[in-house]
Amino acid sequence: MPYFLIQDFSQGLDARKSPATLPAGSLRYANNVHVTRGGELEKRKAFVPIVTLPPGSVGLASDRDALIVFGNGAESITAPVPLKWVNCGGVPSYLLDSARWSDEAVATVQMADNSRKMLYKGVPVTTFTYGAFPVGLQTFRGKVYGVESSHFMCSKLYDPNIWTDTEASSSLVDTAQMSQFMSKLNAVCVFQGQLVLFSEDGIQVWEVDPDPKKNYLVRSLTNSGCVSPQTVLNFGNFDTVFLAKSGIRSLQARQATDLMNVNDIGTPVDDFVSELIATATVDQVRYKAFSVVEPEGARLWLSLGDVIMINSYYQGSNIAAWSTYTPGFHVDGMTVLSGRTYVRSGDVIYVYGGMDGHTYDASMAEVWTPFHHADKPATPKVFTGFDLGCHGEWTVKVAQDPTQPEFNEYVGKVTETTFAEPNQRLSNVSTHLSLVLESTQADKVTVANAAMHYTEGSAA
């Protein structure tokens, strides 16, 4: 009897095509799972709460040794990991950005009175003559660099406490005089040994030197920029990822040339991300979207609201797959410390996988395959059974009408790989069939592949 094999899930979530035309290996829905280096699906770990903070703090950052939050006044907090409460000397509204200098944090915070503060080692920076403090920060070649309005500025060489033009190694330049759309800079990062400045509609690349007189603009890009400053992140060996108006994008060096382009890393999920942006407020997009690289799986996490977009990229395995996590709360901060990923929501800090790194919960892992047709979309078929290569318990449902993609029917439960057993029975007459897989098992459960058995024709 013929069967159709889904060999792996290496293409991940893909919203570019209709559910009836997506290729095998892609998914029309993939929540609370990620794709492994072998192209298999694996349920995410639990987000375990570790501490509830006193009211009034904002942000989540880290230095070499501790997590950091920003509040008003002094607080002593007991937590299973080192945690510093930084006194901003007033009521903070939100953390704008942070960077590390000699393993200590430099941070810039928006205050409730509409002022802005920059802190180094938890102490306000006072020697600053460049107007408003930066909104974006980056440590590079002996200095801390910052951006604010159209201004690109840097600290004194080897001293992030001093930002003044009376110091020869500190400087400020107006980037709006260099190219268009740079009047509202919001982020800065390192890319290929240079610094990249972002606005919402433009990008500039700068070569910088300890002597600021030797700094110069290398190139600029227009009609592309970053709308969420804290999503700017180095990812992989040659990419810088950011959230743009059109979706998740990355800067990428073109091989063997001196050029740079904006790569559509997020194209498979553009429609999904556009919906997230459309349902969020402007402030949520600007100040409540975050990205980190989760250390264990080297996966990109990019959060907006109560959804975390997950990119599993393993070049050697030809895997570039998107999926989503829904942790059950809105994300108000993310950071990585000592090989663990920490997430803040409200006044609660969570650690991914628990302190042991191996904790799972009963959250619903859910996967919908495309509507497969065995390369004969117009031929009626009787789907007689299915097989699943899996570990752990999965509930199996099937959908057979591409015009009603969310309608499905329960088939049964599978607890281990079924290929060596008689195939699981079906009796569905259709041209297409989609598998819907769900698991609430609080354990590491996986799906490696699947097969759909069928005969051609409409007679049962």
Backbone torsions as a table, in degrees:
resi	resn	phi	psi	omega
1	MET	NA	133.0	-178.7
2	PRO	-68.8	155.1	175.3
3	TYR	-146.5	158.2	178.7
4	PHE	-110.4	126.6	-175.5
5	LEU	-104.8	127.8	167.5
6	ILE	-94.4	101.8	-169.2
7	GLN	-70.1	-37.4	177.1
8	ASP	-162.0	-172.7	-177.4
9	PHE	-126.4	37.6	-170.5
10	SER	-68.2	-15.4	-179.3
11	GLN	-92.2	-16.5	175.0
12	GLY	63.9	-159.4	-177.8
13	LEU	-65.3	133.6	-178.2
14	ASP	-144.3	115.1	-178.8
15	ALA	-104.8	13.1	-175.2
16	ARG	-78.0	-27.0	-176.1
17	LYS	-122.1	171.0	176.0
18	SER	-71.6	158.3	-178.8
19	PRO	-59.6	-21.3	-177.5
20	ALA	-89.3	-8.0	-177.1
21	THR	-119.2	-1.7	176.6
22	LEU	-66.4	143.8	-178.9
23	PRO	-78.6	161.3	173.2
24	ALA	-61.5	142.2	-176.5
25	GLY	99.2	-15.2	175.2
26	SER	-101.9	172.5	-176.9
27	LEU	-137.6	144.1	176.3
28	ARG	-92.0	-12.5	174.7
29	TYR	-157.6	135.3	-179.2
30	ALA	-153.4	94.7	-174.7
31	ASN	-119.3	138.4	-178.5
32	ASN	60.7	30.6	172.2
33	VAL	-137.5	165.0	169.8
34	HIS	-140.5	167.5	-179.6
35	VAL	-97.9	133.0	-178.1
36	THR	-84.9	176.4	177.8
37	ARG	-63.1	-20.9	178.0
38	GLY	-95.3	6.3	179.1
39	GLY	82.2	12.2	178.3
40	GLU	-93.6	162.0	176.2
41	LEU	-94.7	137.1	-179.4
42	GLU	-136.3	134.5	178.3
43	LYS	-67.1	143.5	177.5
44	ARG	-69.5	164.1	174.6
45	LYS	-84.2	177.7	-178.3
46	ALA	-83.1	151.9	167.6
47	PHE	-96.3	106.3	-171.0
48	VAL	-101.8	122.1	178.9
49	PRO	-68.8	135.8	-179.3
50	ILE	-119.2	-21.4	179.7
51	VAL	-160.4	143.1	170.5
52	THR	-107.5	121.2	-174.8
53	LEU	-81.4	154.3	169.9
54	PRO	-60.0	151.3	-179.0
55	PRO	-61.9	150.6	169.5
56	GLY	103.8	-2.9	178.7
57	SER	-95.2	163.9	178.0
58	VAL	-137.7	163.7	169.8
59	GLY	75.3	166.9	172.7
60	LEU	-151.9	114.3	178.7
61	ALA	-132.5	-175.8	178.0
62	SER	-155.5	152.6	167.2
63	ASP	-112.2	-157.0	-177.1
64	ARG	-65.9	-32.3	-167.7
65	ASP	-114.2	-15.9	-168.6
66	ALA	-150.9	156.8	166.1
67	LEU	-75.4	154.4	-178.0
68	ILE	-135.0	132.9	170.0
69	VAL	-125.8	163.3	-171.9
70	PHE	-125.1	124.6	-177.2
71	GLY	-141.7	-162.0	-179.8
72	ASN	-122.3	127.5	-177.0
73	GLY	85.5	-175.7	-177.1
74	ALA	-101.4	139.8	176.5
75	GLU	-141.3	146.4	173.4
76	SER	-114.9	123.0	-172.7
77	ILE	-120.8	132.6	174.9
78	THR	-99.6	124.4	-178.4
79	ALA	-147.7	159.2	179.8
80	PRO	-73.0	-5.0	173.8
81	VAL	-129.7	155.3	176.0
82	PRO	-58.3	133.4	-177.0
83	LEU	-141.9	127.4	-179.9
84	LYS	-106.9	132.9	172.0
85	TRP	-101.0	115.4	-179.5
86	VAL	-94.9	124.6	178.4
87	ASN	-82.5	113.7	-178.8
88	CYS	-82.9	-6.9	-179.2
89	GLY	72.1	27.0	-179.5
90	GLY	170.7	178.7	-176.8
91	VAL	-85.0	118.7	178.9
92	PRO	-84.7	150.5	175.2
93	SER	-99.0	-47.4	178.0
94	TYR	-165.4	156.5	175.0
95	LEU	-80.0	127.0	178.9
96	LEU	-84.2	-49.5	-179.3
97	ASP	-168.2	162.8	174.7
98	SER	-146.7	154.9	176.3
99	ALA	-143.9	164.3	178.7
100	ARG	-106.9	134.5	175.4
101	TRP	-127.1	116.5	-177.2
102	SER	49.5	43.8	177.0
103	ASP	69.9	8.1	173.7
104	GLU	-110.1	154.3	-176.4
105	ALA	-88.2	135.0	165.8
106	VAL	-110.7	126.7	-174.0
107	ALA	-136.4	151.4	174.6
108	THR	-123.6	131.5	-170.0
109	VAL	-127.6	132.8	173.1
110	GLN	-84.3	129.7	-175.8
111	MET	-98.0	160.1	-177.9
112	ALA	-65.4	-25.9	179.4
113	ASP	-86.4	12.8	178.2
114	ASN	75.2	8.7	172.1
115	SER	-87.2	-180.0	-179.2
116	ARG	-139.1	142.5	179.4
117	LYS	-128.9	146.5	172.9
118	MET	-119.2	133.4	-175.1
119	LEU	-127.7	140.1	175.5
120	TYR	-127.0	126.0	-173.8
121	LYS	56.9	30.8	178.4
122	GLY	80.2	6.7	-178.1
123	VAL	-117.7	135.6	-179.1
124	PRO	-59.7	138.4	172.6
125	VAL	-77.7	126.4	-175.4
126	THR	-112.0	-25.6	179.5
127	THR	-88.8	88.0	-175.2
128	PHE	-147.8	118.0	-175.1
129	THR	-121.7	20.3	-176.4
130	TYR	-103.4	24.5	178.6
131	GLY	87.0	-129.2	-178.1
132	ALA	-74.1	146.0	177.2
133	PHE	-65.1	156.8	-177.9
134	PRO	-64.5	157.4	171.4
135	VAL	-100.9	-18.7	178.2
136	GLY	-132.8	143.6	-174.4
137	LEU	-132.7	150.4	174.9
138	GLN	-157.2	129.8	174.6
139	THR	-87.0	132.5	-177.8
140	PHE	-163.3	126.6	172.7
141	ARG	49.8	51.6	171.7
142	GLY	86.0	4.4	179.9
143	LYS	-138.9	165.1	165.3
144	VAL	-104.0	125.9	178.7
145	TYR	-102.0	148.7	-179.7
146	GLY	-142.4	160.1	176.7
147	VAL	-131.8	143.8	177.6
148	GLU	-161.5	131.8	-175.2
149	SER	54.2	-125.6	176.3
150	SER	-99.9	11.8	-171.7
151	HIS	-96.1	132.1	173.8
152	PHE	-112.1	117.2	-169.9
153	MET	-133.2	165.8	176.9
154	CYS	-147.2	157.0	178.6
155	SER	-78.8	175.0	170.9
156	LYS	-63.6	148.0	178.6
157	LEU	-58.9	124.2	178.1
158	TYR	64.9	23.3	177.7
159	ASP	-152.0	93.1	-179.2
160	PRO	-73.5	1.5	177.2
161	ASN	-86.9	-12.0	-172.5
162	ILE	-122.4	118.9	177.6
163	TRP	-131.0	92.6	-178.0
164	THR	-155.6	144.8	-178.5
165	ASP	-75.5	-2.0	172.4
166	THR	-77.9	-11.4	174.7
167	GLU	-97.8	129.0	-174.3
168	ALA	-63.8	-27.9	-176.8
169	SER	-91.8	-3.9	176.8
170	SER	-102.3	146.6	-174.4
171	SER	-157.1	167.0	173.8
172	LEU	-143.4	137.7	177.5
173	VAL	-135.2	147.1	179.2
174	ASP	-92.9	105.7	-175.4
175	THR	-73.6	-20.1	179.9
176	ALA	-66.7	-16.3	176.7
177	GLN	-84.7	-6.6	-175.7
178	MET	-99.7	-34.0	178.0
179	SER	-161.5	169.6	-176.4
180	GLN	-74.4	160.3	169.8
181	PHE	64.4	28.3	-178.6
182	MET	-115.9	23.0	-175.8
183	SER	-81.6	-13.4	179.1
184	LYS	-131.0	73.8	178.3
185	LEU	-66.7	144.5	-179.7
186	ASN	-135.5	-9.3	-178.3
187	ALA	-157.8	155.5	177.0
188	VAL	-144.3	141.1	178.5
189	CYS	-152.0	167.3	176.7
190	VAL	-88.2	137.0	177.1
191	PHE	-146.9	114.9	176.0
192	GLN	54.4	41.9	177.4
193	GLY	76.8	11.9	176.3
194	GLN	-131.1	173.0	177.8
195	LEU	-105.8	137.0	178.2
196	VAL	-111.5	128.4	177.4
197	LEU	-105.9	137.8	-178.3
198	PHE	-119.1	140.8	159.0
199	SER	-121.1	-175.7	179.7
200	GLU	-71.5	-21.6	-175.3
201	ASP	-128.5	8.2	-178.3
202	GLY	-154.5	160.9	-179.4
203	ILE	-138.8	136.3	172.4
204	GLN	-125.8	143.9	175.9
205	VAL	-114.5	128.5	-175.9
206	TRP	-121.2	139.3	166.6
207	GLU	-92.4	126.0	-176.8
208	VAL	-121.9	155.7	-176.0
209	ASP	-137.7	154.6	174.1
210	PRO	-53.3	-30.6	172.7
211	ASP	-91.5	106.8	-174.7
212	PRO	-61.1	-18.2	176.7
213	LYS	-66.5	-17.4	179.7
214	LYS	-95.5	0.2	176.4
215	ASN	-68.9	144.0	175.9
216	TYR	-154.1	153.0	177.6
217	LEU	-74.9	124.5	-179.5
218	VAL	-87.7	-49.2	-179.4
219	ARG	-161.7	165.9	177.6
220	SER	-139.7	152.4	175.4
221	LEU	-127.3	138.6	176.8
222	THR	-118.1	166.9	-179.8
223	ASN	65.7	19.5	171.0
224	SER	-152.1	137.5	-178.9
225	GLY	-166.5	-170.5	-174.6
226	CYS	-112.6	130.6	178.0
227	VAL	-100.8	-11.6	-177.6
228	SER	-131.1	94.0	-170.8
229	PRO	-55.5	-36.9	-176.3
230	GLN	-81.7	6.4	171.8
231	THR	-93.2	-8.8	179.9
232	VAL	-68.9	124.5	-170.8
233	LEU	-157.0	137.4	170.5
234	ASN	-74.6	127.9	-176.0
235	PHE	-136.5	122.2	-175.7
236	GLY	76.4	-167.4	-175.6
237	ASN	-83.8	-25.3	-170.0
238	PHE	-135.1	12.9	-174.9
239	ASP	-118.0	148.1	165.7
240	THR	-125.0	120.2	-173.5
241	VAL	-98.8	147.2	176.8
242	PHE	-158.8	159.2	175.9
243	LEU	-93.1	117.8	178.4
244	ALA	-106.4	174.4	178.1
245	LYS	-59.6	-31.9	-176.0
246	SER	-89.5	-6.8	-179.0
247	GLY	138.1	-161.5	-179.4
248	ILE	-84.8	125.4	-176.0
249	ARG	-130.1	167.1	174.8
250	SER	-142.5	148.4	169.3
251	LEU	-85.0	138.3	-176.7
252	GLN	-142.2	133.2	177.3
253	ALA	-76.2	134.3	175.1
254	ARG	-80.3	130.6	-175.7
255	GLN	-60.1	138.7	173.1
256	ALA	60.8	20.9	176.0
257	THR	-135.8	172.2	176.8
258	ASP	-102.5	25.0	-176.1
259	LEU	-106.0	169.8	179.8
260	MET	-142.9	146.0	177.3
261	ASN	-138.1	163.3	174.6
262	VAL	-90.8	116.9	-176.2
263	ASN	-95.0	141.3	-176.4
264	ASP	-88.6	61.2	179.6
265	ILE	-59.5	-30.9	-175.6
266	GLY	-96.6	9.1	-177.1
267	THR	-53.6	-42.2	-179.8
268	PRO	-58.9	-22.9	-177.2
269	VAL	-119.4	18.5	-178.0
270	ASP	-56.3	-46.0	-178.4
271	ASP	-62.5	-40.6	180.0
272	PHE	-65.7	-46.0	-178.9
273	VAL	-67.6	-37.8	177.8
274	SER	-60.1	-36.8	176.6
275	GLU	-66.4	-40.0	177.4
276	LEU	-61.9	-44.7	179.8
277	ILE	-63.7	-40.9	-177.2
278	ALA	-66.0	-30.8	-177.8
279	THR	-90.4	-5.8	179.3
280	ALA	-95.9	157.9	174.7
281	THR	-78.9	165.7	179.1
282	VAL	-60.2	-42.8	-179.8
283	ASP	-66.3	-35.8	177.6
284	GLN	-63.2	-42.3	-179.9
285	VAL	-66.4	-43.1	-175.8
286	ARG	-73.6	-39.6	-168.3
287	TYR	-121.7	-5.5	-177.5
288	LYS	-124.1	26.2	172.1
289	ALA	-115.5	136.4	-171.0
290	PHE	-139.9	158.2	173.5
291	SER	-142.7	146.1	173.7
292	VAL	-144.5	165.9	167.6
293	VAL	-104.4	113.5	179.2
294	GLU	-66.8	122.0	-166.5
295	PRO	-66.5	-38.9	-172.8
296	GLU	-65.0	-47.9	-178.4
297	GLY	-99.7	0.0	-176.5
298	ALA	52.1	38.6	180.0
299	ARG	-96.8	144.4	172.2
300	LEU	-77.2	127.9	170.2
301	TRP	-112.0	129.9	174.2
302	LEU	-133.2	117.0	-173.8
303	SER	-104.5	148.4	170.0
304	LEU	-151.9	116.1	-177.6
305	GLY	68.7	-127.5	-178.0
306	ASP	-102.9	19.4	179.5
307	VAL	-122.8	136.1	173.2
308	ILE	-114.5	118.4	175.3
309	MET	-79.7	133.2	-176.1
310	ILE	-117.9	126.7	175.1
311	ASN	-117.3	117.2	176.7
312	SER	-100.3	107.9	-176.0
313	TYR	-121.5	114.9	179.0
314	TYR	-133.2	96.2	-171.6
315	GLN	-60.3	-40.5	-178.0
316	GLY	-65.4	-22.4	178.7
317	SER	-102.8	4.9	-177.3
318	ASN	56.2	43.7	179.8
319	ILE	-116.6	124.8	172.8
320	ALA	-142.7	88.8	-166.0
321	ALA	-127.2	132.5	175.6
322	TRP	-96.7	151.0	169.1
323	SER	-155.7	-175.7	-179.8
324	THR	-133.9	153.3	165.7
325	TYR	-116.0	141.4	167.4
326	THR	-120.7	99.8	-173.6
327	PRO	-73.5	-11.8	-179.5
328	GLY	95.2	12.3	178.2
329	PHE	-156.9	162.5	174.0
330	HIS	-78.4	137.6	-178.0
331	VAL	-88.6	124.5	179.8
332	ASP	-113.0	6.9	177.7
333	GLY	169.6	149.0	175.9
334	MET	-143.9	143.9	173.9
335	THR	-157.0	166.9	179.1
336	VAL	-121.0	135.4	178.5
337	LEU	-144.5	124.5	174.8
338	SER	52.3	43.2	174.7
339	GLY	81.0	6.0	177.5
340	ARG	-119.4	151.7	178.7
341	THR	-104.1	127.1	-179.1
342	TYR	-114.0	140.9	-177.9
343	VAL	-130.6	136.2	177.8
344	ARG	-108.7	139.4	170.7
345	SER	-139.4	118.0	-174.4
346	GLY	60.8	-125.8	179.7
347	ASP	-101.2	11.2	-177.2
348	VAL	-108.4	134.8	173.9
349	ILE	-107.5	131.5	-179.9
350	TYR	-113.7	152.3	171.7
351	VAL	-117.2	132.9	-179.0
352	TYR	-73.0	123.9	179.9
353	GLY	83.5	3.5	-178.6
354	GLY	75.1	173.8	-178.9
355	MET	-68.5	-22.7	177.0
356	ASP	-86.2	-9.4	178.8
357	GLY	77.4	4.7	-174.5
358	HIS	-134.1	24.3	-177.2
359	THR	-93.1	131.3	176.8
360	TYR	-117.8	164.1	178.4
361	ASP	-132.4	-174.4	-176.2
362	ALA	-93.0	21.4	176.0
363	SER	-61.4	153.0	-176.9
364	MET	-82.4	114.1	167.8
365	ALA	-87.4	128.5	-171.9
366	GLU	-139.8	130.6	-176.2
367	VAL	-134.8	131.6	173.7
368	TRP	-119.8	122.4	175.3
369	THR	-81.1	164.2	170.9
370	PRO	-62.6	172.1	173.4
371	PHE	-83.7	103.4	-176.2
372	HIS	-85.5	149.8	-175.1
373	HIS	-137.6	10.2	177.9
374	ALA	55.9	38.1	178.7
375	ASP	63.6	17.5	177.0
376	LYS	-136.7	74.5	-172.3
377	PRO	-68.1	-20.5	-178.5
378	ALA	-99.4	1.8	-177.5
379	THR	-96.2	122.9	175.2
380	PRO	-64.2	146.2	-178.8
381	LYS	-139.7	154.3	168.5
382	VAL	-107.4	108.1	177.8
383	PHE	-80.5	114.7	-171.0
384	THR	-99.3	-15.3	-179.3
385	GLY	-179.5	175.8	177.3
386	PHE	-145.3	159.6	170.9
387	ASP	-130.3	151.3	-177.3
388	LEU	-134.8	130.0	170.1
389	GLY	-94.6	107.2	-171.5
390	CYS	-151.2	169.7	171.4
391	HIS	-133.2	129.9	-177.9
392	GLY	92.1	175.9	-174.6
393	GLU	-87.1	128.5	176.5
394	TRP	-129.4	132.4	170.0
395	THR	-84.0	132.3	-176.7
396	VAL	-113.0	130.2	173.0
397	LYS	-127.7	161.8	177.3
398	VAL	-130.9	146.9	173.2
399	ALA	-123.5	136.6	-173.8
400	GLN	-125.4	1.1	-178.0
401	ASP	-121.0	105.6	-179.7
402	PRO	-61.9	-19.1	178.3
403	THR	-80.7	-13.4	174.7
404	GLN	-128.8	68.7	-169.2
405	PRO	-65.3	-19.7	-178.1
406	GLU	-95.2	-2.5	178.5
407	PHE	-90.3	125.3	178.7
408	ASN	-143.4	167.6	179.6
409	GLU	-128.9	145.2	-178.3
410	TYR	-70.8	138.0	177.6
411	VAL	-113.1	-48.8	-178.8
412	GLY	166.6	-168.6	179.4
413	LYS	-118.6	145.0	177.1
414	VAL	-125.8	134.6	-177.3
415	THR	-112.0	-19.1	177.2
416	GLU	-151.9	173.2	-179.2
417	THR	-56.0	136.6	-173.2
418	THR	-108.7	-0.2	-172.1
419	PHE	-61.2	-31.1	-179.1
420	ALA	-82.8	-5.4	-179.2
421	GLU	-106.7	166.0	171.2
422	PRO	-54.9	136.9	-174.3
423	ASN	-64.2	151.3	-179.1
424	GLN	-67.3	131.2	-168.2
425	ARG	-75.0	139.6	169.9
426	LEU	-134.3	164.0	173.6
427	SER	-150.5	55.4	-176.2
428	ASN	-104.9	127.1	178.2
429	VAL	-102.7	116.4	-177.3
430	SER	-170.0	170.0	172.1
431	THR	-85.8	-23.5	-175.2
432	HIS	-132.7	159.4	174.1
433	LEU	-150.7	137.3	177.3
434	SER	-121.3	137.1	174.1
435	LEU	-93.8	136.3	174.0
436	VAL	-117.3	119.9	-175.1
437	LEU	-117.7	132.7	-178.6
438	GLU	-135.1	143.8	175.4
439	SER	-147.9	132.4	173.9
440	THR	-114.5	10.8	-179.8
441	GLN	-64.5	130.2	-178.3
442	ALA	-83.7	67.4	-176.0
443	ASP	-162.5	174.3	176.8
444	LYS	-77.5	100.3	179.0
445	VAL	-113.3	145.0	-173.8
446	THR	-137.3	158.7	169.6
447	VAL	-130.6	124.7	-177.0
448	ALA	-97.4	-44.0	-178.8
449	ASN	-162.6	178.3	-179.3
450	ALA	-156.5	155.3	177.1
451	ALA	-135.8	145.9	177.1
452	MET	-119.2	121.0	-179.9
453	HIS	-92.4	143.3	-175.6
454	TYR	-157.3	163.4	166.2
455	THR	-127.3	149.0	179.0
456	GLU	-81.8	145.1	-177.6
457	GLY	112.9	165.8	-175.4
458	SER	-105.3	-1.3	-179.0
459	ALA	-84.4	129.1	179.4
460	ALA	-73.4	NA	NA
